[in-house]
Amino acid sequence: MLELVMIVESWHPQWCTRRRTRYRSPVGPDLAEILIQRRPRIVTLSISMANDHHTRVLIVDDNHDAVDLLNQLLTMQGYVTSVAYDGFMALDVAMSFAPQIVILDLSMPKFTGDEVAPMLRQVSKLENAFIIALTSWGDSQSRALTARAGFDVHLTKPLKADELFAALDAGRRALAELAACEIS
């Protein structure tokens, strides 16, 4: 499926105002080609492949900028996301959002990531969530800590995009395998 995103600029001489409107909708390839050829007053037009996996990902870190940036990146890749900025908030959001994948920092206020992960595993609807540690701690003790706490993957900051997407793909594969086992 293709997704159309365009910003249309309109001018109203009567009110001497300029307005920018952003439109976002799924389109077929034929319509996309016509719009690209005839773009009257369209300031920005972009058409991209939309992912249709809709995997729910909870992003948890006390660094607001990092969370917000990662949230935007994953949303653009077709993930359904929710965010939390501390351990307590992560538990609260997880209960209502029911994430399939959790990206969790270790060092946070109001419960650390290694405290949150086992708590998530104790909730029946979250026990099979794929939990990714994302931390600046990359030493062997930290990796052992995340393994004991129930994390599936340990990633270190600064994060490389290929490592992130490999971990997310591993999570999606693990969830698909689990779903296949439940069906049979």
SULCORRA-V998592 format. One record per residue. N is the residue number from 1. RES is the residue in one small letter. SS is DSSP state (A for helix, B for strand, O for the rest). PSI is psi in whole degrees, 0 to 359 (NA if undefined). NEAR is the number of other C-alpha atoms within 10 Angstrom. Layout:
N & RES & SS & PSI & NEAR
N & RES & SS & PSI & NEAR
This chain:
1 & m & O & 142 & 12
2 & l & B & 148 & 16
3 & e & B & 132 & 18
4 & l & B & 129 & 20
5 & v & B & 119 & 17
6 & m & B & 147 & 20
7 & i & B & 119 & 17
8 & v & B & 130 & 17
9 & e & B & 128 & 15
10 & s & B & 148 & 14
11 & w & B & 130 & 12
12 & h & B & 98 & 9
13 & p & O & 329 & 8
14 & q & O & 322 & 6
15 & w & O & 358 & 7
16 & c & O & 47 & 7
17 & t & B & 154 & 9
18 & r & B & 135 & 10
19 & r & B & 138 & 10
20 & r & B & 130 & 13
21 & t & B & 135 & 11
22 & r & B & 127 & 11
23 & y & B & 141 & 11
24 & r & B & 121 & 12
25 & s & B & 157 & 10
26 & p & B & 141 & 15
27 & v & B & 159 & 14
28 & g & O & 164 & 11
29 & p & A & 326 & 13
30 & d & A & 313 & 8
31 & l & A & 321 & 12
32 & a & A & 317 & 17
33 & e & A & 319 & 11
34 & i & A & 315 & 10
35 & l & A & 323 & 15
36 & i & A & 321 & 13
37 & q & A & 323 & 9
38 & r & O & 64 & 9
39 & r & O & 76 & 13
40 & p & O & 127 & 10
41 & r & O & 22 & 11
42 & i & B & 119 & 16
43 & v & B & 314 & 13
44 & t & B & 133 & 12
45 & l & B & 123 & 16
46 & s & B & 140 & 12
47 & i & B & 129 & 18
48 & s & B & 160 & 12
49 & m & B & 128 & 13
50 & a & O & 129 & 14
51 & n & O & 144 & 15
52 & d & O & 27 & 10
53 & h & O & 329 & 11
54 & h & O & 36 & 12
55 & t & O & 133 & 19
56 & r & B & 123 & 18
57 & v & B & 128 & 26
58 & l & B & 127 & 25
59 & i & B & 124 & 25
60 & v & B & 122 & 29
61 & d & O & 149 & 26
62 & d & O & 355 & 17
63 & n & O & 100 & 13
64 & h & A & 318 & 14
65 & d & A & 317 & 10
66 & a & A & 317 & 12
67 & v & A & 313 & 20
68 & d & A & 321 & 16
69 & l & A & 313 & 11
70 & l & A & 322 & 17
71 & n & A & 313 & 21
72 & q & A & 316 & 12
73 & l & A & 313 & 13
74 & l & A & 324 & 18
75 & t & A & 318 & 16
76 & m & A & 334 & 14
77 & q & O & 4 & 16
78 & g & O & 5 & 16
79 & y & O & 149 & 19
80 & v & B & 121 & 18
81 & t & B & 157 & 20
82 & s & B & 156 & 21
83 & v & B & 156 & 22
84 & a & B & 149 & 22
85 & y & O & 5 & 19
86 & d & O & 171 & 24
87 & g & A & 319 & 26
88 & f & A & 315 & 16
89 & m & A & 324 & 14
90 & a & A & 315 & 25
91 & l & A & 318 & 18
92 & d & A & 311 & 11
93 & v & A & 319 & 17
94 & a & A & 324 & 22
95 & m & A & 322 & 13
96 & s & A & 328 & 8
97 & f & A & 332 & 17
98 & a & O & 64 & 17
99 & p & O & 150 & 24
100 & q & O & 329 & 21
101 & i & B & 139 & 23
102 & v & B & 127 & 30
103 & i & B & 117 & 28
104 & l & B & 123 & 30
105 & d & O & 155 & 28
106 & l & O & 313 & 26
107 & s & O & 99 & 18
108 & m & O & 158 & 18
109 & p & O & 164 & 13
110 & k & O & 49 & 14
111 & f & O & 127 & 17
112 & t & O & 166 & 17
113 & g & A & 323 & 28
114 & d & A & 348 & 23
115 & e & A & 324 & 15
116 & v & A & 316 & 21
117 & a & A & 310 & 28
118 & p & A & 328 & 15
119 & m & A & 321 & 15
120 & l & A & 320 & 22
121 & r & A & 338 & 18
122 & q & O & 349 & 11
123 & v & O & 126 & 12
124 & s & O & 319 & 9
125 & k & O & 352 & 14
126 & l & O & 356 & 21
127 & e & O & 334 & 16
128 & n & O & 8 & 17
129 & a & O & 144 & 24
130 & f & B & 116 & 24
131 & i & B & 124 & 28
132 & i & B & 123 & 25
133 & a & B & 130 & 26
134 & l & B & 105 & 25
135 & t & B & 163 & 20
136 & s & O & 355 & 15
137 & w & O & 113 & 17
138 & g & O & 7 & 13
139 & d & O & 168 & 9
140 & s & A & 326 & 9
141 & q & A & 320 & 10
142 & s & A & 321 & 17
143 & r & A & 322 & 18
144 & a & A & 321 & 12
145 & l & A & 314 & 14
146 & t & A & 325 & 22
147 & a & A & 316 & 15
148 & r & A & 326 & 12
149 & a & A & 350 & 17
150 & g & O & 15 & 21
151 & f & O & 148 & 24
152 & d & O & 328 & 16
153 & v & B & 147 & 18
154 & h & B & 114 & 22
155 & l & B & 148 & 21
156 & t & B & 152 & 17
157 & k & O & 147 & 11
158 & p & O & 140 & 9
159 & l & O & 135 & 12
160 & k & O & 138 & 10
161 & a & A & 319 & 10
162 & d & A & 326 & 9
163 & e & A & 318 & 12
164 & l & A & 310 & 17
165 & f & A & 330 & 13
166 & a & A & 319 & 11
167 & a & A & 318 & 21
168 & l & A & 319 & 22
169 & d & A & 320 & 12
170 & a & A & 320 & 15
171 & g & A & 316 & 22
172 & r & A & 321 & 18
173 & r & A & 316 & 12
174 & a & A & 319 & 15
175 & l & A & 322 & 18
176 & a & A & 319 & 12
177 & e & A & 319 & 12
178 & l & A & 317 & 12
179 & a & A & 321 & 11
180 & a & A & 322 & 10
181 & c & A & 323 & 9
182 & e & A & 328 & 8
183 & i & A & 320 & 7
184 & s & O & NA & 5
